């Protein structure tokens, strides 16, 4: 047992000089003095009696009021029966004195306040109106009685008698009755309650006071004397006798229980200490990062919400810094996870040294950290912290005996300008961090409306792009590829277009990167290949000598294990010879030397599909892949073509590419040919094929097909410049 202690709290009992614990603390109160049973009983008696009195009084007043009202209504009926006929005759003869006499007689009746006769006459200019008494603004009761006369068999309405009665006297009588009832009932209730209180004290409460006094004197660790009451013994044991017997039994059991309590108390203290240790360990695991000792996501969310509340109270902004280590993946992948853990701990130490004492530094997971700056002096203070963090990461990290340079990118969001709650601030700080990484890393960026607008546009584009796949909103346009000698069209390049609700077409440069990131490029790319094969086979036939079609292939498509099967299945389904399909691959795809990419290219080549290197020379070129992969064509990027006629260096570069391709047994295609000067230059340098706005704009296949020679014709007229809806090509990004 514990003496008034909370559950689960240990109670230490120290024995006295005789080896027994000290007596129980005296904290009992006297029921009579502190509002005990008798007083409570008196309160409930008074309350119940008062309620009964009030209810009975209200009922009696209600019935009395209804009786008074019925009396007034009865007087209205008497007036209607006895006075109205006489008043009708007096009004017929226009006897003013008699009318006034009758009105005076009406207002002498009890509770009648006003009586008025009003003549109804269509011919009289001033109808008769006689009023006796004082009209009321809001009469309690009133009655209007028509004054009529029978003449020539017709009932004529001469006027109206209005009688108004007041309820003031009724209310006064009812108030007097209520006062008498309440005073008499109050006196009776007080006398009865006092007598009941005396009896209760005599029979119950004084004995309870004696029991309480005995309990205060009782030593719970010694054998107590039997407790008795100072009263005559009843004929049979009552409730008080049962209470005394229970108290005597409890006192004996208490002495035996205290001997066991001392040992149990020691064990309980040990268990509580162990439990507190477990609770502290669980709390730390739930709120702190095990590797760095920093606050984790859960605790950071709480600290951020507290910072927001503090900012609201003090009218000062708070800042949230989202920090990401730029080159952490390189260290973690090359040196192992232990080296990565060492780097994270050292980064946490540098970050801790860069912030104020009252700020919160947290690790959100991986190489992401969060800093909460409550109640700062604006973005200047946040900028200062961000600059200190960048300076702290400038020196190299010493890991595994080597120096490693790891920088940090920081996104900053301010409360309340950049978010009104914790989730919005974290989202916007993350967006600012993404912006910092986009702009070169090792820098900080504040969240702006521009960033939010870009994100919203990106989210909307993703949603519309998914719907476009389901609704089949994509179409293919084709641009002709001609031979340099004679400008005879020999091939087509399939170009993806997205048809908007207003009918305009959007090129792939506006959405293809998003399609790759959200995982739709495989489905879109498969549709492009299947559609290009089908439309080409349907329009040009299935002969091997017909024009071929070129299709751009995304890196993600080549890494898809089912890509080769989809290509071969589409060719077989539409009967198109594999040699009439040309897949254009950017050279950046080949640099990682992924085994699935290499396998896919060799399988396509063995099947007979032509392979082309797209945008040659714009990436991290390595000439070694030209001999490792079975390419048929090399496509010269438009950047080199547009500059070839303006600068000697660019002209020599184009000439070198053509010579190198021919030396390796590949044909060359120059894209972006827009002027005759460019065409003549490329033709003079031996370029095999060309495409560009000079030779034809992208257009639907039906418009382009008319310019191609028939399958059985040995030759055809040169392809003239085709006008279309395409815009000028984008300038070189490199």
C-alpha positions in Angstrom: 0.0 0.0 0.0 1.1 3.6 -0.5 0.1 6.6 1.6 -1.6 8.9 -0.8 1.1 8.4 -3.4 0.4 8.2 -7.1 0.2 4.7 -8.7 3.5 3.3 -9.6 5.4 5.6 -7.2 7.5 3.9 -4.6 6.9 4.7 -0.9 10.0 4.5 1.4 9.2 3.4 4.9 11.9 3.9 7.5 11.5 2.1 10.8 11.6 4.1 14.1 13.6 3.4 17.2 11.6 0.3 18.0 11.9 -1.0 14.5 8.4 0.0 13.5 7.4 2.6 10.9 6.2 6.0 12.1 2.4 6.5 12.5 0.2 7.6 9.6 0.2 11.3 8.9 -2.9 13.2 10.3 -4.7 14.6 7.4 -8.3 13.8 8.2 -10.9 16.6 8.5 -14.0 17.0 10.7 -17.1 16.3 8.5 -19.2 18.9 10.5 -16.7 21.7 10.1 -15.7 21.0 6.5 -19.2 20.4 5.1 -19.8 16.7 5.8 -22.7 14.3 5.4 -25.1 16.4 7.5 -24.4 19.6 5.6 -24.7 17.8 2.3 -28.0 16.2 3.4 -29.3 19.6 4.5 -28.2 21.0 1.1 -30.1 18.4 -0.9 -33.2 18.7 1.4 -33.3 22.4 0.8 -32.7 22.1 -2.8 -35.4 19.4 -3.3 -37.9 21.3 -1.2 -37.1 24.6 -3.0 -37.6 22.9 -6.4 -40.9 21.3 -5.3 -42.1 24.7 -3.9 -41.2 26.5 -7.0 -42.8 24.0 -9.3 -46.0 23.8 -7.2 -46.1 27.6 -6.9 -45.6 28.0 -10.7 -48.5 25.6 -11.3 -50.8 27.3 -8.9 -50.0 30.7 -10.4 -50.5 29.4 -13.9 -54.0 28.0 -13.1 -54.9 31.3 -11.2 -53.8 33.3 -14.2 -55.9 31.1 -16.6 -58.9 31.6 -14.2 -58.4 35.4 -14.2 -58.1 35.5 -18.0 -61.3 33.4 -18.3 -63.0 35.9 -16.0 -62.0 38.8 -18.3 -63.2 36.8 -21.4 -66.5 36.1 -19.5 -67.0 39.9 -19.0 -66.4 40.4 -22.7 -69.2 37.9 -23.3 -71.5 39.7 -20.8 -70.9 43.0 -22.7 -71.6 41.3 -26.0 -74.9 39.9 -24.7 -76.2 42.8 -22.5 -74.6 46.0 -23.7 -74.1 45.6 -27.5 -77.9 45.6 -28.4 -78.5 48.8 -26.4 -75.4 50.4 -27.9 -76.5 49.4 -31.4 -79.9 51.2 -30.9 -78.2 54.3 -29.4 -75.8 54.4 -32.3 -78.7 54.0 -34.8 -80.4 57.1 -33.3 -77.0 58.8 -32.7 -77.6 59.2 -29.0 -74.3 60.5 -27.8 -75.2 60.7 -24.1 -76.6 57.2 -24.1 -73.5 55.8 -25.8 -71.2 57.6 -23.4 -73.3 56.3 -20.5 -73.0 52.7 -21.7 -69.3 53.1 -22.3 -68.8 54.4 -18.7 -70.7 51.4 -17.5 -68.3 49.0 -19.4 -65.1 50.5 -18.0 -66.5 50.2 -14.4 -66.2 46.4 -14.8 -63.1 44.9 -13.2 -59.9 45.0 -15.3 -61.6 46.9 -18.2 -59.2 49.7 -19.2 -60.9 51.3 -22.3 -64.1 51.1 -24.3 -64.5 52.7 -27.7 -67.4 53.1 -30.2 -66.4 53.7 -33.9 -69.2 54.4 -36.5 -69.0 52.8 -39.9 -70.6 55.2 -42.4 -69.8 55.6 -46.1 -71.7 58.9 -46.4 -70.7 60.8 -43.2 -67.6 63.0 -43.5 -66.7 62.6 -39.9 -67.8 59.2 -38.6 -68.6 59.1 -34.9 -65.8 57.9 -32.5 -66.4 57.9 -28.7 -63.6 56.7 -26.4 -63.9 56.2 -22.7 -60.8 55.2 -20.7 -57.1 55.1 -21.7 -56.0 53.1 -24.7 -53.0 50.9 -24.1 -50.0 50.5 -26.5 -50.0 46.8 -26.0 -53.4 45.8 -24.4 -53.3 42.5 -22.5 -56.7 41.4 -23.8 -59.1 43.1 -26.2 -62.3 42.3 -28.1 -64.0 43.9 -31.1 -67.8 43.5 -31.3 -69.8 44.6 -34.3 -72.8 46.9 -33.7 -75.6 45.9 -36.1 -79.3 46.6 -36.7 -81.9 44.7 -38.7 -83.7 47.0 -41.2 -86.0 45.9 -44.0 -84.8 42.3 -43.6 -81.2 43.1 -43.9 -78.5 43.3 -41.2 -76.7 46.6 -41.2 -73.3 47.1 -39.6 -73.4 50.4 -37.8 -70.0 50.4 -36.2 -67.6 48.5 -33.9 -67.3 48.4 -30.1 -63.7 47.8 -29.0 -63.0 46.8 -25.4 -59.5 46.6 -24.0 -58.7 44.9 -20.6 -55.5 45.3 -18.6 -53.7 42.4 -16.8 -51.8 44.7 -14.3 -54.2 43.9 -11.5 -54.1 40.2 -12.4 -50.3 40.2 -12.2 -50.4 42.1 -8.9 -52.8 39.6 -7.4 -50.7 36.7 -8.6 -47.5 38.3 -7.2 -49.1 38.6 -3.8 -50.2 35.0 -3.9 -46.7 33.9 -4.9 -45.1 35.9 -2.0 -47.4 34.3 0.5 -46.8 30.8 -0.8 -43.0 31.2 -0.9 -42.7 32.7 2.5 -44.9 30.1 4.2 -43.2 27.2 2.3 -39.7 28.6 3.1 -40.5 28.8 6.8 -41.8 25.2 6.8 -38.9 23.9 4.8 -36.3 25.6 7.1 -37.9 24.1 10.2 -38.2 20.6 8.8 -34.6 20.8 7.5 -33.2 21.9 10.8 -35.0 19.1 12.6 -33.6 16.5 10.1 -30.1 18.0 10.5 -30.3 17.6 14.2 -31.5 14.0 14.0 -28.8 13.2 11.4 -26.1 14.6 13.6 -27.4 12.8 16.7 -27.7 9.4 15.1 -24.8 9.4 12.4 -22.4 12.3 12.0 -21.2 12.6 15.7 -20.3 8.9 15.6 -18.4 9.4 12.3 -16.5 12.2 13.9 -15.5 9.9 16.8 -14.4 7.2 14.3 -12.3 9.8 12.4 -10.6 11.0 15.6 -9.8 7.4 16.5 -8.3 6.9 13.1 -6.1 10.0 13.5 -4.7 8.6 16.8 -4.2 5.1 15.4 -0.7 3.8 14.8 -1.0 1.6 11.8 2.1 -0.4 12.8 1.0 -1.4 16.3 -1.8 -3.6 17.5 -4.7 -1.2 18.0 -7.4 -1.4 20.8 -10.9 -2.2 19.8 -12.9 0.8 18.8 -16.4 1.3 20.4 -19.1 3.9 20.1 -20.6 6.0 22.9 -24.2 5.0 22.5 -26.8 2.5 23.8 -26.4 -0.8 22.1 -29.1 -1.3 19.4 -31.3 -4.4 19.4 -29.6 -5.5 16.2 -26.3 -4.4 14.5 -26.8 -1.4 12.2 -24.5 0.2 9.6 -22.3 1.9 12.2 -21.7 -1.4 13.9 -20.6 -2.9 10.6 -18.3 0.0 10.0 -16.7 -0.3 13.5 -16.2 -4.1 12.9 -14.6 -3.5 9.5 -12.3 -0.8 11.0 -11.1 -3.2 13.8 -10.5 -6.0 11.2 -8.6 -3.6 8.9 -6.4 -2.3 11.7 -5.3 -5.8 12.5 -4.6 -6.6 8.8 -2.8 -3.4 8.3 0.0 -4.3 10.8 0.6 -7.6 9.0 0.5 -5.9 5.5 3.1 -3.3 6.5 5.7 -6.0 7.2 5.3 -7.2 3.6 5.2 -3.6 2.2 8.8 -2.8 3.2 10.3 -5.6 1.0 7.8 -5.0 -1.8 8.7 -1.3 -1.8 12.4 -2.0 -2.3 11.6 -4.3 -5.3 9.3 -1.6 -6.7 12.0 1.1 -6.5 14.3 -1.2 -8.4 11.6 -1.9 -11.1 10.8 1.8 -11.4 14.5 2.8 -11.9 14.8 0.1 -14.6 11.6 1.3 -16.2 12.8 4.9 -16.3 16.0 3.8 -17.9 14.0 1.9 -20.6 11.7 5.0 -21.1 14.7 7.3 -21.6 16.2 4.9 -24.1 12.9 4.6 -26.0 12.5 8.4 -26.0 16.0 8.9 -27.4 15.4 6.2 -30.1 12.1 7.8 -31.0 13.3 11.4 -31.1 17.1 11.3 -32.0 19.1 9.9 -34.8 21.2 6.9 -33.6 24.2 7.7 -35.9 24.7 11.4 -35.3 22.8 12.0 -32.1 20.8 14.8 -33.8 17.1 15.3 -33.6 15.2 13.0 -36.0 12.1 13.7 -38.2 9.6 13.3 -35.4 11.3 15.7 -32.9 12.1 18.2 -35.7 8.4 18.4 -36.6 7.6 19.3 -33.0 10.5 21.9 -32.8 9.3 23.4 -36.0 5.8 23.8 -34.8 7.1 25.3 -31.6 9.1 27.8 -33.6 6.0 28.7 -35.6 4.1 29.4 -32.3 6.9 31.4 -31.0 7.0 33.5 -34.2 3.3 34.2 -33.9 3.7 35.2 -30.3 6.7 37.5 -30.8 5.9 38.7 -34.3 9.2 37.6 -35.6 10.0 35.3 -38.6 11.5 31.8 -38.4 13.6 30.0 -41.0 13.9 26.4 -42.1 17.1 25.3 -43.9 17.0 22.0 -45.9 20.6 20.8 -46.4 21.8 18.0 -48.6 25.4 16.7 -49.1 26.3 17.0 -52.8 28.9 14.3 -53.2 27.9 11.9 -50.4 26.8 9.1 -52.8 30.3 8.9 -54.3 32.0 8.4 -50.9 29.3 6.0 -49.7 29.4 3.9 -52.9 33.2 3.8 -53.4 34.5 3.6 -49.8 31.6 1.7 -48.2 28.9 2.5 -45.6 31.3 2.8 -42.7 33.1 5.7 -44.5 29.7 7.2 -45.3 28.7 7.0 -41.6 32.0 8.7 -40.6 31.3 11.5 -43.2 27.8 12.0 -41.8 29.0 12.3 -38.2 31.7 14.8 -39.2 29.1 16.7 -41.3 26.8 16.8 -38.2 29.7 18.2 -36.1 30.4 21.0 -38.6 26.7 21.9 -38.9 26.4 22.0 -35.1 29.2 24.5 -35.0 27.5 26.7 -37.6 24.2 27.4 -35.8 23.1 29.2 -32.7 22.6 27.5 -29.3 18.8 27.7 -29.5 18.5 26.4 -33.0 17.5 22.8 -33.9 19.7 20.7 -36.1 18.2 17.4 -37.3 19.0 14.5 -39.6 16.1 13.7 -41.8 17.6 10.5 -43.2 20.4 9.6 -45.6 22.5 12.7 -46.3 19.7 15.2 -45.6 19.8 17.6 -42.7 17.4 20.2 -41.4 18.0 23.4 -39.4 15.2 25.2 -37.6 16.0 28.9 -36.8 13.2 30.3 -34.5 12.6 34.0 -34.1 15.3 35.4 -36.4 15.9 38.9 -37.7 14.7 38.1 -41.2 16.3 36.5 -44.3 19.7 38.2 -43.5 20.1 36.0 -40.4 19.1 32.9 -42.4 21.6 33.9 -45.1 24.3 34.2 -42.5 23.7 30.7 -41.2 23.7 29.3 -44.8 27.0 31.0 -45.6 28.6 29.7 -42.4 27.4 26.2 -43.4 29.0 26.5 -46.8 32.2 27.8 -45.3 32.2 24.8 -42.8 32.1 22.4 -45.8 34.9 24.1 -47.7 37.7 22.2 -46.0 38.1 18.5 -47.1 36.9 15.6 -45.0 39.6 13.2 -43.8 38.1 9.7 -44.4 40.1 6.5 -44.6 43.4 8.4 -44.7 42.3 10.5 -47.7 40.9 13.9 -48.2 37.4 14.1 -49.8 35.6 17.3 -50.8 32.0 17.2 -50.0 29.9 20.4 -50.4 26.4 21.2 -49.4 23.3 22.5 -51.1 20.8 24.5 -49.0 17.2 25.4 -49.5 15.7 28.1 -47.2 12.0 28.8 -46.4 10.8 31.6 -44.1 7.7 31.7 -41.8 5.2 33.2 -42.4 6.0 34.4 -45.9 6.8 31.0 -47.4 4.4 28.8 -45.5 1.8 28.9 -42.7 2.5 25.5 -41.1 5.2 22.9 -40.8 4.4 20.7 -43.8 4.2 23.7 -46.1 7.5 25.1 -44.9 9.3 21.7 -45.3 7.9 21.3 -48.8 9.0 24.8 -49.9 12.4 24.4 -48.3 12.8 21.1 -50.2 11.8 22.9 -53.4 14.4 25.6 -52.8 17.0 22.9 -52.2 16.1 21.3 -55.5 16.6 24.7 -57.1 20.0 25.0 -55.5 21.0 21.7 -57.0 19.7 22.6 -60.4 21.9 25.8 -60.4 25.2 24.0 -59.7 25.1 22.9 -56.1 27.4 24.2 -53.3 25.1 27.1 -52.8 21.9 28.2 -51.1 18.6 29.3 -52.5 15.6 31.0 -50.9 12.1 29.8 -51.7 10.4 32.1 -54.2 7.0 32.3 -55.9 8.8 31.5 -59.2 10.0 28.1 -57.7 6.5 27.4 -56.5 5.0 28.3 -59.9 7.5 26.0 -61.7 6.6 23.1 -59.4 2.9 23.7 -59.9 3.4 23.7 -63.6 5.5 20.6 -63.4 2.8 18.8 -61.3 0.1 19.9 -63.8 2.2 18.8 -66.7 2.7 15.4 -65.1 -1.1 15.0 -64.6 -1.9 16.1 -68.1 0.8 13.8 -69.5 -0.7 10.8 -67.8 -4.1 11.6 -69.2 -2.6 12.2 -72.6 -1.4 8.6 -72.6 -4.8 7.3 -71.7 -6.6 9.5 -74.2 -4.2 8.9 -77.1 -3.5 12.6 -77.6 -0.1 12.0 -79.3 0.4 12.2 -83.1 3.4 11.7 -85.3 4.8 14.2 -87.8 7.5 13.2 -90.2 10.4 15.2 -91.6 12.0 14.0 -94.9 15.6 12.9 -95.2 17.1 13.5 -98.7 20.2 12.4 -100.5 22.8 15.1 -101.0 23.0 14.4 -104.7 19.8 15.4 -106.4 17.8 15.9 -103.2 15.9 12.7 -103.6 13.9 11.8 -100.4 15.0 8.4 -99.1 13.8 8.3 -95.5 11.7 10.0 -92.8 12.3 10.9 -89.2 9.3 10.3 -87.0 8.8 13.3 -84.6 6.4 13.1 -81.6 3.8 15.8 -81.1 1.2 16.3 -78.3 -2.1 17.7 -79.4 -3.5 20.2 -76.9 -7.2 20.8 -76.3 -7.1 24.0 -78.5 -5.7 22.0 -81.4 -2.1 23.3 -81.1 0.8 20.8 -81.2 3.6 20.7 -78.6 7.0 19.3 -79.4 8.7 16.7 -77.3 11.2 19.2 -75.9 8.5 20.4 -73.6 7.5 17.2 -72.1 9.7 14.2 -72.9 12.1 14.8 -69.9 9.0 14.7 -67.6 7.8 11.6 -69.2 11.2 9.9 -68.5 11.2 11.0 -64.9 7.6 9.8 -64.2 8.1 6.5 -66.0 5.9 7.1 -69.0 8.6 7.1 -71.6 8.5 3.3 -72.1 4.8 3.4 -72.9 5.1 6.5 -75.1 8.2 5.2 -76.9 6.6 1.9 -77.6 3.6 3.7 -79.1 5.9 5.9 -81.3 7.7 2.9 -82.7 4.6 0.9 -83.3 2.8 3.9 -84.9 5.8 4.8 -87.1 6.1 1.2 -88.4 2.4 0.9 -89.0 1.9 4.2 -90.8 5.0 3.7 -92.9 4.1 0.2 -93.9 0.5 1.2 -94.7 1.5 4.2 -96.9 4.7 3.1 -98.6 4.1 -0.7 -98.7 6.3 -3.5 -97.3 9.1 -3.6 -99.9 12.6 -3.3 -98.7 13.4 -0.6 -101.2 10.7 1.8 -99.9 11.7 4.8 -97.6 12.9 3.9 -94.2 11.7 5.6 -91.0 13.9 6.8 -88.2 12.8 6.9 -84.5 14.5 8.4 -81.5 15.0 6.0 -78.6 15.2 7.0 -75.0 17.9 5.7 -72.6 15.2 4.2 -70.4 13.8 2.3 -73.4 17.1 0.6 -74.1 17.4 -0.5 -70.5 14.0 -2.1 -70.6 14.4 -5.9 -71.0 11.2 -6.1 -73.2 12.3 -3.3 -75.6 13.9 -5.6 -78.2 10.8 -7.9 -78.1 8.5 -4.9 -78.6 10.4 -3.7 -81.7 10.6 -7.1 -83.4 6.9 -7.8 -82.5 5.8 -4.5 -84.1 7.9 -5.2 -87.3 6.5 -8.7 -87.6 2.9 -7.5 -86.9 2.9 -4.9 -89.8 5.3 -6.8 -92.1 7.9 -4.0 -92.3 11.4 -5.2 -93.2 13.8 -4.5 -90.3 16.2 -2.6 -92.6 13.5 0.1 -93.1 13.5 0.9 -89.3 16.3 3.1 -88.0 16.7 3.7 -84.3 18.5 7.0 -83.3 20.5 6.7 -80.1 22.2 9.6 -78.3 25.9 8.9 -77.6 25.4 9.7 -73.9 23.5 6.4 -73.6 26.6 4.5 -74.6 29.0 6.1 -72.1 27.8 4.1 -69.0 28.5 0.8 -70.9 25.5 -0.8 -69.3 25.4 -4.5 -70.2 21.6 -4.4 -71.0 22.2 -1.6 -73.5 25.0 -3.4 -75.2 23.0 -6.6 -75.4 19.9 -4.8 -76.8 22.0 -3.0 -79.5 23.6 -6.2 -80.7 20.3 -8.1 -80.8 18.7 -5.3 -82.8 21.6 -5.3 -85.3 21.5 -9.0 -85.7 17.8 -8.8 -86.5 18.5 -6.3 -89.2 17.4 -3.0 -87.6 19.6 0.0 -88.6 21.3 2.0 -85.8 22.1 5.7 -85.9 24.1 7.9 -83.5 22.0 11.0 -82.9 23.5 14.5 -82.0 27.1 13.2 -82.5 29.7 15.3 -80.8 27.5 17.2 -78.3 28.0 14.8 -75.4 31.1 13.3 -73.6 32.3 11.6 -76.8 34.5 8.6 -76.8 35.4 7.2 -80.2 35.9 3.8 -78.8 32.2 3.0 -78.9 32.1 3.5 -82.6 33.9 0.2 -83.1 32.2 -1.6 -80.2 28.6 -1.1 -81.5 27.2 -1.9 -84.9 26.1 1.6 -86.1 25.1 2.3 -89.7 24.6 6.1 -89.6 26.2 9.1 -87.8 24.0 12.1 -87.4 25.8 15.5 -87.3 24.1 17.8 -84.8 22.5 21.0 -86.0 24.8 23.1 -83.8 27.8 22.2 -86.0 25.8 22.6 -89.2 24.6 26.1 -88.3 28.1 27.3 -87.6 29.9 25.5 -90.5 29.4 28.3 -93.0 30.4 31.0 -90.5 33.6 29.8 -89.0 36.6 27.9 -90.3 36.9 25.8 -87.1 33.3 24.6 -87.3 33.8 23.8 -91.0 36.9 21.7 -90.3 35.0 20.0 -87.5 32.2 19.0 -89.8 34.5 17.9 -92.5 36.5 15.7 -89.9 33.3 14.1 -88.7 32.3 13.2 -92.3 35.7 11.7 -93.1 35.8 9.8 -89.8 32.4 8.3 -90.4 33.2 7.2 -94.0 36.5 5.8 -92.7 34.5 3.6 -90.3 32.1 2.5 -93.0 29.2 4.6 -91.8 26.9 7.1 -93.6 26.4 10.6 -92.4 23.2 12.7 -92.0 23.3 16.4 -91.3 20.3 17.8 -89.5 19.2 21.4 -89.2 20.0 22.4 -92.8 18.2 25.7 -93.4 20.1 27.5 -96.1 21.3 26.7 -99.6 24.8 27.8 -98.4 24.8 25.1 -95.8 23.4 22.5 -98.2 26.2 23.3 -100.8 28.9 23.2 -98.1 27.8 19.8 -96.8 27.4 18.4 -100.3 30.9 19.5 -101.2 32.3 17.8 -98.1 30.7 14.5 -99.0 27.8 14.4 -96.6 25.5 11.5 -97.7 22.1 12.7 -96.5 20.5 15.8 -95.0 17.4 17.0 -93.3 16.1 20.4 -92.2 13.6 23.2 -92.9 15.2 23.9 -96.2 14.3 20.4 -97.3 11.0 20.0 -95.6 9.2 20.9 -92.4 7.7 18.2 -90.1 4.2 17.4 -91.2 1.7 14.6 -91.1 2.7 11.6 -93.2 0.0 12.1 -95.8 1.4 15.5 -96.7 5.0 14.3 -96.9 4.3 11.0 -98.8 3.3 12.9 -102.0 6.8 14.1 -102.4 8.4 10.6 -102.3 8.9 8.6 -105.5 6.7 5.6 -106.2 8.1 2.2 -105.2 8.7 1.1 -108.8 10.0 4.4 -110.2 13.8 4.5 -110.7 14.0 8.2 -109.8 11.8 11.1 -108.9 11.9 14.8 -109.0 13.9 16.6 -106.2 12.1 17.5 -103.0 11.3 21.1 -102.8 11.2 23.1 -99.6 8.1 22.2 -97.7 6.3 24.8 -95.6 4.8 23.6 -92.4 3.8 24.6 -88.9 7.1 24.0 -87.2 9.0 26.7 -85.6 12.7 27.5 -86.0 15.0 24.9 -84.5 16.3 25.6 -81.0 19.9 26.9 -80.7 22.6 24.6 -79.6 22.6 24.1 -75.8 26.3 23.4 -75.7 
